[in-house]
Amino acid sequence: MTAIGLLGGSFNPAHAGHRHISLEAMRLLGLDEVWWLVSPQNPLKDTRDMAPHAVRIASARAVARHPRIHVSGIEAEMETRFAVDTVTALKRRYPKVRFIWLMGADNLGQLHRWKAWRRLARTVPIAVLARPGYGDDSLRAPATAWFRRWRHRASGAKAWRDWELPAIVMLDIRLSPLSATQLRARYPDWASSVRTPSRTLI
């Protein structure tokens, strides 16, 4: 059965840090592929700084550069805005695929603000990949406390397909200093340099 990691985000813009954690997730979790789910609009983020969806997809494809990293705008097609709805729809659409949700430690710190996050945890395993500056905040986060009894050892991460849900694993990886926020501050006109196709493929 195909094993796929789901990395959701705005990718505003995509950068080498996204690629790095995807490659590390493939290695540590034994994934066949990682899908980058480029969100039409993250409900927790300001729309004013958000580049158009097609621009962000094109940015992600330019950065991914790997045959096992698939950039997708499928959330726009399925009309899902929240991770729990996206995962539910994907599992229904691809019943023979095993999915695991990938997130940076910064997202674990705010997971308790996500819609139906406990239901998400009961729908798909979650792997958290370390990011610089977020370690302590993530460990103190409400979701971390809730997950404590269902946390698995990183040494057994490749067995995630056999875990009962909820299930979470924290993966320590070489940290990337890159962030989309920093890139937007450094290159405020980044979106104007991205070439987009006439038709955005899902």
C-alpha positions in Angstrom: 0.0 0.0 0.0 1.4 3.4 -1.0 2.5 5.6 1.9 2.2 9.3 1.4 3.1 12.2 3.7 0.8 15.3 3.4 2.5 18.7 3.9 -0.2 21.4 4.0 0.6 25.1 3.9 0.4 28.4 2.1 3.8 28.1 0.4 3.9 31.9 0.3 6.5 31.4 -1.1 7.8 27.8 -1.1 11.4 27.5 -0.1 14.2 25.0 0.4 13.1 24.4 4.0 9.9 22.8 2.7 11.9 20.5 0.4 14.3 19.7 3.3 11.6 18.5 5.7 9.9 16.6 2.9 13.1 14.7 2.1 13.7 14.0 5.8 10.2 12.8 6.2 10.6 10.4 3.3 13.8 9.0 4.9 12.6 8.8 8.5 9.1 7.6 7.8 9.7 5.4 4.8 7.4 7.3 2.6 6.8 6.7 -1.1 5.8 10.3 -1.8 5.2 13.6 -0.1 2.3 15.8 -1.4 2.5 19.5 -0.9 -1.1 20.7 -0.4 -1.0 24.4 -1.4 -3.9 25.9 0.5 -6.2 28.3 -1.3 -6.2 30.3 1.9 -5.1 29.3 5.4 -7.9 30.3 7.8 -5.4 31.4 10.4 -3.4 33.7 8.0 -3.9 37.2 6.8 -5.2 37.4 3.2 -3.4 40.7 2.6 0.1 39.2 2.3 -1.1 36.1 0.3 0.0 35.7 -3.3 -2.5 34.2 -5.7 -3.0 30.5 -5.5 -1.6 29.8 -9.0 1.5 31.8 -8.1 2.1 29.8 -4.9 1.6 26.5 -6.8 4.1 27.6 -9.4 6.5 28.7 -6.7 6.2 25.2 -5.0 6.8 23.4 -8.3 9.9 25.4 -8.9 11.3 24.5 -5.5 10.2 20.9 -5.2 12.4 19.5 -7.9 12.0 15.9 -6.9 10.1 13.0 -8.6 8.6 11.9 -5.3 7.4 15.4 -4.2 4.0 16.2 -5.7 2.7 19.7 -5.6 -1.1 19.8 -5.6 -3.9 22.4 -5.5 -6.4 19.7 -4.8 -7.9 21.5 -1.9 -9.3 24.1 -4.3 -10.8 21.3 -6.4 -12.4 19.6 -3.4 -13.4 23.0 -1.8 -11.9 22.1 1.5 -10.3 24.8 3.7 -9.4 22.9 6.9 -7.0 20.0 7.3 -9.5 17.7 8.9 -11.8 18.1 5.9 -9.0 17.7 3.4 -7.7 14.5 5.0 -11.2 13.0 5.2 -11.8 13.7 1.5 -8.4 12.3 0.5 -8.9 9.1 2.4 -12.3 8.7 0.7 -10.8 9.4 -2.7 -7.7 7.2 -2.3 -8.8 4.3 -0.1 -5.7 2.2 -0.9 -3.3 4.9 0.2 -1.9 5.3 3.7 -1.5 9.0 4.7 0.4 10.7 7.4 0.1 14.4 8.2 3.4 16.3 8.3 3.9 19.5 10.1 6.6 21.8 11.4 6.9 22.3 15.2 5.6 25.8 14.8 2.2 24.4 13.6 2.1 22.0 16.6 2.2 25.1 18.8 -1.0 26.4 17.3 -2.7 23.1 16.5 -5.2 23.6 19.2 -6.6 26.5 17.1 -7.3 24.3 14.1 -10.8 23.2 13.3 -11.6 19.8 14.9 -8.0 19.1 15.5 -8.7 16.1 17.8 -10.8 14.6 15.0 -7.9 15.2 12.6 -5.7 13.3 15.1 -8.1 10.4 15.1 -8.2 10.4 11.3 -4.5 10.3 10.4 -1.2 9.9 12.2 0.8 13.1 12.7 4.6 13.5 12.3 6.1 16.7 13.7 9.4 17.9 12.3 11.7 20.2 14.3 12.0 23.8 13.2 14.4 26.5 14.6 13.0 28.6 17.5 9.9 26.5 18.1 11.0 23.7 20.3 10.1 25.0 23.8 6.8 26.6 22.6 5.7 23.4 21.0 6.5 21.3 24.0 4.3 23.6 26.1 1.4 23.7 23.6 -2.0 22.4 24.6 -2.1 19.9 21.8 1.3 18.5 22.9 -0.2 17.8 26.4 -3.2 16.1 24.9 -1.0 13.9 22.7 1.3 12.8 25.5 -0.2 9.3 26.0 -0.2 8.7 22.2 3.3 9.8 21.4 5.6 7.3 19.7 9.4 7.0 19.7 11.2 8.5 16.8 13.2 5.3 16.6 10.1 3.4 15.6 8.8 6.0 13.2 8.8 3.7 10.1 6.1 1.5 11.8 3.6 4.4 11.7 1.3 2.4 9.4 0.6 0.0 12.2 -0.2 2.6 14.9 -3.6 2.9 16.4 -5.0 6.5 16.3 -4.5 9.0 17.7 -0.7 8.8 17.1 2.1 11.4 16.9 5.8 11.2 16.5 8.4 14.0 17.0 11.3 13.9 14.5 14.5 15.7 15.2 16.1 16.8 11.9 18.8 19.2 10.8 17.2 22.5 11.1 16.7 24.9 8.2 16.8 28.6 9.0 14.5 29.5 6.1 10.9 30.8 6.6 8.4 32.2 4.2 7.9 35.2 6.5 11.6 36.1 6.3 11.6 35.6 2.5 8.6 37.9 2.0 10.3 40.6 4.1 13.5 40.3 2.1 11.8 40.0 -1.3 8.4 41.7 -1.0 7.9 41.5 -4.8 8.8 37.8 -5.0 5.4 36.8 -6.6 6.0 39.0 -9.6 9.0 36.9 -10.6 7.2 33.6 -10.6 6.1 32.3 -14.0 2.7 30.6 -13.9 1.3 28.3 -16.5 -1.9 29.3 -18.4 -3.6 26.4 -16.7 -3.0 25.3 -13.2 -3.0 21.5 -12.9 -4.3 19.8 -9.8 
